C-alpha cells in the first residue's frame, strides 16, 4: 500500500514495486529515484568531456539525452506524476533515435549529414510521441523503445564485426543492459514475492532487492558504454587516435593526436 507524501496522489500510469514514501515523505520511490545517479553522473561527465574535446555534436547529444532520461526518471520516481513520467519515457525514444543516427553515420565523411535519415527518424519519433500522448498506454512506449534498442544492437554488432571499436566494449554494454532488462522483468513479474521477502531482510540488504533500481544502474551504465564505443568507432574512422581509460566515472575515452595532417573540424 502507498503512504502519503508531499507529492500527493500518483497520476502516472505506472507505479513500480517499491513501496511509496517508505523512506521519506519527500520521495515517492526512494531507491528507484536515487539509483538514477547511474544515468546522471556518467553522461553528464561524458557530455562535458565530448564537448571539451570538440567531438561531433551528435556524440554530445547522445550523452545529453541519456542525462535527460536520468533526470526525467529521477523526477518521475520522486513524484509519480504523469508529466514527469513523460520526461522519463519520451527522451528514451528520442535519445535512442540519435544513437541510431550516430551508428548509421559512423563510416561517413566528416562535415556530412544524412538529411533523409534524419527526416525518417524524426518522423518515427513524432508519430510515437503523438500516439503515446493520445493513448497513454505504457506497453506501446515499451514496444516502440524496445524496437529501437534492437536496431541499435544489430547496428553495433555489425560495427563490432568490422572492428570499428573494441569488441569487449560492445560485450560489456550488452551484458549490462540485458542484466538490467532481466531484473526489470523480475521486478514486474514477482513484485508480491519481492515485497514479502523484504519484510525479513536486513535493512542494508533491502536496497539490493529493489530490482527496478538495479535496472537503472545496469541499463544506465550499459547505455553510457554504448555511447563510448560510438565515440571510438567514429574517431577511428576519422583517423583520430583514441583509447579507453579509467576515469572518475569508470570508463572514459582518451583522444590523442590525429593520424592525418590536420584534424577536420567537428560538426
Secondary structure by P-SEA (a helix, b strand, c coil): cccccccccccccccccccccccccccccccccccccccccaaaaaaaaaaaacccaaaaaaaaaaaaaaaaaaaaaacccaaaaaaccaaaaaaaaaaaaaaaacccccccccaaaaaaaaaaaaaaaaaaaacccaaaaaaaaaaaaaaaaaaaaaaaaaccccaaaaaaaaaaaaaaaaaaaaaaccaaaaaaaaaacccccccccaaaaaaaaaaaaaaaaaaaaaaaaaaaaacbbbbbbbccccbbbbbcccccccccccc
